[in-house]
């Protein structure tokens, strides 16, 4: 069916930007993330995200990474370590480039 009158054309639907919506606004303060109170009832407590890694946790992660590298070194020798680090470096480069491009847009 042809439209002869411009008043017959319906306006496109209007959408709110969900990133700037009041109902999903997230605040970051002191290492904690809390949602806006609009998402919860008046008497409900908003859940929070707490920082759980302490210094001892980070130390154990570092020790585990060192042990893993030592095991790979004993199994494949220094050439295998260099090749594996090179492969991981390429992957990290592409991921960081992608994140940079996403941030630039």
URQUI-V969606 format. One record per residue. N is the residue number from 0. SS is DSSP state (H for helix, E for strand, L for the rest). BURIAL is b if it has 16 or more other ideal C-beta (glycine too) atoms within 10 Angstrom, else e. Layout:
# URQUI-V969606
n->(N & N)
ss->(SS & SS)
burial->(BURIAL & BURIAL)
This chain:
# URQUI-V969606
n->(0 & 1 & 2 & 3 & 4 & 5 & 6 & 7 & 8 & 9 & 10 & 11 & 12 & 13 & 14 & 15 & 16 & 17 & 18 & 19 & 20 & 21 & 22 & 23 & 24 & 25 & 26 & 27 & 28 & 29 & 30 & 31 & 32 & 33 & 34 & 35 & 36 & 37 & 38 & 39 & 40 & 41 & 42 & 43 & 44 & 45 & 46 & 47 & 48 & 49 & 50 & 51 & 52 & 53 & 54 & 55 & 56 & 57 & 58 & 59 & 60 & 61 & 62 & 63 & 64 & 65 & 66 & 67 & 68 & 69 & 70 & 71 & 72 & 73 & 74 & 75 & 76 & 77 & 78 & 79 & 80 & 81 & 82 & 83 & 84 & 85 & 86 & 87 & 88 & 89 & 90 & 91 & 92 & 93 & 94 & 95 & 96 & 97 & 98 & 99 & 100 & 101 & 102 & 103 & 104)
ss->(L & L & L & L & L & H & H & H & L & L & L & L & L & L & L & L & L & H & H & H & L & H & H & H & L & E & E & E & E & L & L & E & E & E & E & L & H & H & H & L & L & L & L & L & L & L & L & E & E & L & L & L & L & L & H & H & H & H & H & H & H & H & H & H & H & H & H & H & H & H & H & H & H & H & H & H & H & H & H & H & H & H & H & H & H & H & H & H & H & H & H & H & H & H & H & H & H & H & H & H & H & H & H & H & L)
burial->(e & e & e & e & e & e & e & e & e & e & e & e & e & e & e & e & e & e & e & e & e & e & e & e & e & e & e & e & e & e & e & e & e & e & b & e & e & e & e & e & e & e & e & e & e & e & e & e & e & e & e & e & e & e & e & e & e & e & e & e & e & e & e & e & e & e & e & e & e & e & e & e & e & e & e & e & e & e & e & e & e & e & e & e & e & e & e & e & e & e & e & e & e & e & e & e & e & e & e & e & e & e & e & e & e)
